[in-house]
Amino acid sequence: MHRIYLDHNATTPVDPAVLDAMLPYFSSDFGNASSIHTFGQRARAAVETSREQVAALINARPQEIVFTSGGTESDNHAIFGVAQALLPVRPGTHIITTTIEHEAVLNACQALEKQGVAVTYLRVNREGLIDLDDLRRALRPETVLITVMHANNELGAVQPLAEIGRLAAEVEVYFHTDAVQSAGKIPLDVQALQLDLLSLSGHKFYAPKGVGALFIKSGTHLRQLLYGGHHQRGFRPGTENVAGIVGLGKAAELARLSLERDSARISLLRDTLEQGILSRVPDSSVSSANAPRTPNTCNILFPGLEGEALVIALDLKGLACSTGAACSSGAVEPSHVLTAIGLSASDARASIRFSLGRNTTESEINAALELIPVAVSQLRKLSPTYHPA
């Protein structure tokens, strides 16, 4: 059975070119990047090349890139770093975020609330987008940080970062974005967007798991979270994961060079998948269909079903997809993202995310369009809650 993988927002396969770039740093070039001998300096040179490659992907300066273990660490460093740096000198410290952020952001903000930081959670509309007027109204003299994700992991909806960046700059408030689901998929320019902080994760764009980066604009007042040596300007002490960093750099280079071509091709396949499902599956609908979205993501509601049952049924037929965020799979509660856009708990549980990738083919999409309607029909026949419209 040829298995079809439509869960690229959960993770992506390591690109063969990325793996090839990494392999020497597990064997011949195994040195510690902090050592001054030849072994160490070869590793150091590789790390700095990767820093340049990641910086080029988002139009930053290399010295503004700090390597991390992934998106969660980067988000936590940005949010705790700003809040805890300013809390002692800014009583009533206030942060603005949204209700549909990844748990790495939401749980960090909730932890800060216990430390006395005030947090405003902006609501989103049916398309998953914030209202800029709500953001303006939420600003206070005590506001120190706006953290709004670039692209949502479940919907693909893309927030108006340029407008948010202009507003943040006007009021001199730090601006962070979780770009884990947009990096490598759509253009990113930290200067044009007036960002102070940006998080990304390698395994979302064909690098290995366990490596990511945080862009820290020069001059940003940020408290370090970890204490140790003086690695990465003191922002992130600890021996660098050289092989992982090399993989991240190579993946960033590949993404930058192929982004426009990949985006056009994947977007066409995504639209084919959506239109095919809507035409073949009664009562189905696409969430955030009218919002700007990442080219690879669609979230489809199949009323009358349990999403996890459909995921299992499709997996048995050889197609991998998900009910939402991978780190939330198995959760009893419905997706906080889908309920935030106005879906009922039952409809949120009946929604499936399909996320395409660089290696997705037209024949795979055609095969998926044969499998999905059959699986939905079979499950609906067993469902006591499905009543055709």
Buried (B, 14 or more C-beta within 10 A) or exposed (E): EEEBBBBBBBBBBBBEBBBEBBBBBEEEBEBBBBBEEEBBEBBBEBBBBBBBBBBBBBBBBBEBBBBBBBBBBBBBBBBBBBBBBBBEEBEEBBBBBBBBBBBBBBBBBEBBEEEEBBBBBBEBBBBBBBEBEBBEEBBBEBBBBBBBBBBBBBBBBBBBBEEBBBBBEEEEBBBBBBBBBBBBBBBBBBEEBBBBBBBBBBBBBBBBBBBBBBBBBEEBEBBBBBEEEEBBEEBBBBEBBBBBBBBBBBBBBBBBEEBEEBBEBBBEBBEBBBEBBBEBBBBBBBBBBEBBBBBBBBBBBBBBBBBBBBBEBBEEBBBBBBBBBEEBEEEEEBBBBBBBBBBEEEBBBBBBBBBBBBEBEEEBBEBBBEBBBBBBEEBBEEBEEBEEE
